[in-house]
Amino acid sequence: MIILMGIVGAVFLVGILYSIFRVLRLLNILKGPAKTGLPTDNNTSAWLLLIFLFVFLFGFWWYFFNASPDLLPVSASVHGEHTDRLFYIAIGVILVPFTLLNLLLFYAAFRFRYKKGTFARFYPHNNKLEMIWTIVPGLVFTALILMGTNVWSNITAEPPEDAEVINIMGYQFAWGVRYPGADGQLGKRDYRLIDPTNEFGIDLSDPNSFDDFTALEIHLPKGKPVLLNIFAKDVIHSVFLPHFRLKMDAVPGMPTHFWFTPKYTTAEMREIVGDPSFNYEMACTEICGRGHFAMRMLVVVDEPADYEKWKASQTAWLKMNPEYLSKIPTDLTELARIKSGIDQQPL
């Protein structure tokens, strides 16, 4: 609503200024040619240009500060603080020169408007100026790129050894999530084993796969590094966790990864934003087909103890799909039953 009101107000103001300009121009035409030889609307145009400058800059900065509360809240991950700092540095680098240059350009148009007997000086080239406005922006943008590359290199490098490993699979039109079981080790996967039930291509010849489980929502432990191994089953998708400043494409045939450390539990972030209904979520930011809008998944950040309790309450994928026991080597069948809990009765 605020944006719409701002646009309507700007259009209305431009319309008023244009109407004033047209009326003054018609009056000047009725008066006939000026005795001075100057265009009859020369000064009027210059002053209107100056008025437009201040109205435009006022509207721009008013909207900038008025819309700031609609930006994302504080980062929910450790690396996100560095990302936010880079974002605000880039905004400053862009907006300060933007404002100064507009002031200079509009002032120059006003100050050097046509006057009888005054002529522009022929000034085709200046090596010093060329060097300044080429080298200075080049150095600034090089510094920004290097700072960003440093942050990106850290979060896409190898994670800490104690990182919690989670597999994310994107497909039309949902997400699949796979966790390691009690052994803390994710089993191998093989795309050739993918079928309608085994969406991850879980390799059941690897004993580490026996207690792995899938989930309908993502749970993360606060304060512990989390590694997301990201895959796509059909087309390009994109894992987007805006509150954690995380975005990584899921590309068919090319696994990607991203690690981060959650800072605030869901309950803590609800207090920070003052919204008891707030939830983290994961979305897809690639236009991957007609059902793209449905690719949203709830994300919950728990205290470490609550996270482990949630993991312990989950059921192994193999226990939910016991027919896959026939695909396990005979000498591993008993181990598979024990690790997956197939023979255990529900409490």
N, C-alpha and C positions, 0 to 999 in steps of 0.2 A: 504494500500500500504506500509506504514512504517513497519507494522508488518511482511508482506511478505518479504520485503527487509531484515529485521533483521533475519528472519529464514533462508533465502537463504545465507546470509552472514555467519551465525553461522555454517551452514552445510558445506559451502565452506572452512571455517577456520579449522574445524575439519578434513575435507578431506586432507588439506595440511599437518597438523600436523601428521596425520596417515601415509601419504605417506613418510614424512621425517623419521618417526620412522621405517617404513618398509625398507627404503633404508639403514639406519644405521645398522639395524639388519642384513640385507644381507651382508653388508660389514664386520661386525664382524664375521659372519659365515665363510666368505671366508678367514679371517685372521687366523682362527683356534682357539682352546681353549686358553684362556688367561693364561699366566704364573703365574699370581697371584692367580689363582683359583677362582676369582670372576666371576660372570656372565658377559659376554662381554657387555651387554646393561644395566647394573645396573645403572650407573650414568646417562646415556641417559634417561632412564625411569624416574628417579627421577627429572631431570630438566624439562622434558616434563610435568610431573605432576604439577610442580610449575608454569610453563608457562600457563597451562590450568586453574589453579586457578585464576590467575590475568585476563586472557582473559574472563573467565566466569563471575567473579564478575564485571568487567568493563562493559560487555554486559548487565548484569542484572540491574545494577544501571543506566546505560545509558537509557535502555528501560523504567525503572520505572519513571524517571524524564521526559523523552521525551513523554510518554503516559499520564502523569498527566493532561495536558490540556483537554484530552478527557473525564475526569471524569465529573460527574454532576456539574452544577454550584452551587452557594450558595443555602442553603436550603430556600425554599419558605414557610416554616412553623416555628413556634417558637420552637416546640419540636425537629425539625430537627437539630437545632444547637447542642443540647445535643447528638443526634444520631451521627452526624458527628464527634464530639469530641471523642466519644467512639470508632468510627471506626479508627481514626488516632492513638489513644492510642494503640489499638489492633495491628495495623500495625507496630508501633514502637516496641511493646513487641515481635512481631514475627521476624521482619527483623533485629533488632540489634543482638540478639543472633544467628540468622541464619548466618549473616556475620562473627561474631567472631568465631563461631564454625567451619565454613568452613575454615577460616584462620588457626585455630589451628589444625584441622584434616589434611589438606594438608601439613602444615609445619611439623607436626609430621611424616608423611609418607616420607617427604624429609629428615628431620634431622636424622631420625633413620633408614635410608636405610641400607641394608646389608653391613657390613664391616668385613673383615677377622679378627678373634680373638675377635669379639664383640658378646656378647650373651644377649638376653633379660632376664630381671630379672623376676622371678616368683612372680607375684603380684596378687593373685586371688581375694582379697576382701579388702574393706576399709569402715568401718561403717560410718566414718565421711563424706566421699564423698557421700555415699548412702543417708545419711540424708539430705545433702545440696541439691543435685539435685532432691530430692523428695519433700522436704518441700518448698523450694523457688518457684519452678513452681506451686506447689499447692496453695500457698498463693497468687501468682500473678493472677492465673486464678480464684480463689475465689473472689478476689477484682473486677476483670472484670465482673464476673457473677452478683455480687451484684450491681455494678453500672448499668449494663444493666437492671436488674430486677427492679431497682428503676424507670428508665425511662419508661419501659414497663408498670409498675403498674400505673403510672400517666396517660398515654394516653389511657388505657383500663378501667380506673376507671369511676365513675360517672362524667359527664361533668358539667361545670358551669350552673347555672339555666337559664342564658340568651342565651344558645347555640342554634344555628339554627339547627333544626333536619331535616335530609334528609334520605329517604329510598332508598337503592340500591338493585336491584334484578338482579341476574345473571341467565341467561338461555341460552341454546344452540340456537343461538350463538349471543347474544346481551346483552345489559344492559337496565334495566328499572330504571327510576329515578322518585321519587314521593316527592312532596313538600307540606307543609301546605299552606293553602290559607290565606286570610286576617285575620282570627281569630288566626293565629299563632300556631294552634294545629293540629297535624296529627291525623286523625281518626284511629279507630281500623282496624285490618286486621285479616283475618281468612283463612288459607290455603284451607279450604273446599269450599271457595267461588271462588277459582281461576278458570277461564275459559279462552278461547282464547282472550277475550276482557279485562276482569278484571284480568290482570296478577298478580297484587299484592294481590288479594283477599280482596279488599276494602269492609269493613263492612258498608253498607249503613243504618244500624239501629243506627249508631252513628252519630249524627248531625255534629260532627267535620269533618266528611269525605266529607260533601257536597261541600266544596269549595277547597278541595285538588286538585292539578293538577299534571300531568306528563310532562316531558320535554325530548327533544331529545339531549340536552347537559346539562352539569352541570355548574351552576353558583354558585360562592361562594363569600361571603362578606369579604373584607380585614379587618383584625384586630378584627374579631368577632369569638368566638369559634363555631366550626361546628361539630355536631355529625352525623356520618354515621351509620345508622342501616342497617346491611348487611344480605341479604338472598340469598338463591339459590333455584331454582324451580326444578332442575333435577339432575345435578351432581355437584361435587365440582368445584367451580371457585375461583378466587383470585383477590380481588380489589388491584390494584397496581397504586399508584400515586408517581412515583419516585422523582419528584421535591419537593414533600412535605414529603418525607421519610416515606411514608405510605404504608403498605402492610398488608392485612388481608384477610384470606380465607372466602369465602362464602360457607357455608356447609348446605346441605339439612337437614331440621329438627332441625337445631341448629343455631339460630340467633346469630350473632356476632356484635360487634360495635367498633368504633374507633373515638376518637375526637381529633381535632387539630385546630390551629389558623393560617390562611393564613397571610403571611407577606407582599407579594408583589403582586400588580395587574399584570394582563397579560402585560399591557403596560410598567410597571416598569421593569418586568423581561426581556422584549424585549430589553430595554436599557442596562440592566446589561450584557446580553449575546451578545449584539451587533448584534442581528438578528431580523429584523422587521417582519419576517414571523414566529417567534417562537410562539408555543402554548403549554399550559399544556395539558396533556391527561391522561386518565385512561385506563389501559390495563388489560387483564387477564393473570396471570402468572401460571395458571394450564393448562396442556395439556388436554383440556376438549372435544376434538373431532375434526373432520375434519375442522370445521369452526372456530376453536380457533383463527386463525389469524385475524378474522373480529371483535373481541371483543375489539374495541377501541372506546373511546368516548371523544369528545372535552370537556375540562374543562376551564372555564373562571373565573378569579378572578376580581371582580368589586370593585370600591369604594362603601361604604355602600349606598349612595344615588342612584347610578346607579343600584345597586342590588335590592333595593326596587322598583325602576321604572320597572326593568325587571320582577319582580314577579307580579306587578300590571298589566302588559300587557299579562299575561298568562291566558288561558281559563281553567276553572274547568273541571275536568275529567267527572263529571256528566253532564255538559252542552254539552260536546262532545259526550256523550252517553246517550241521554235522555230516551232511551228505558228502562233504569234501574230504572226510576221513579216508575215503577210498582212493584219493589221489596222493595220499601220503605214503612214503616208503614203509613197508611192513615193519622194519626194525625200529621205526620212529612212532608207530601208532600209539603205543602205550604212553610214551612221553607226551604225545599230542593230547591225549585224553586228560592227563594229569595237569599240564600247563593251562589248557583251555578251560578246565573245570567241567568237561562234558559229563563226567560220572557223578558230579556233586549235585545234591538236591538243593533247590532254592530255599533260603531261610524263611 
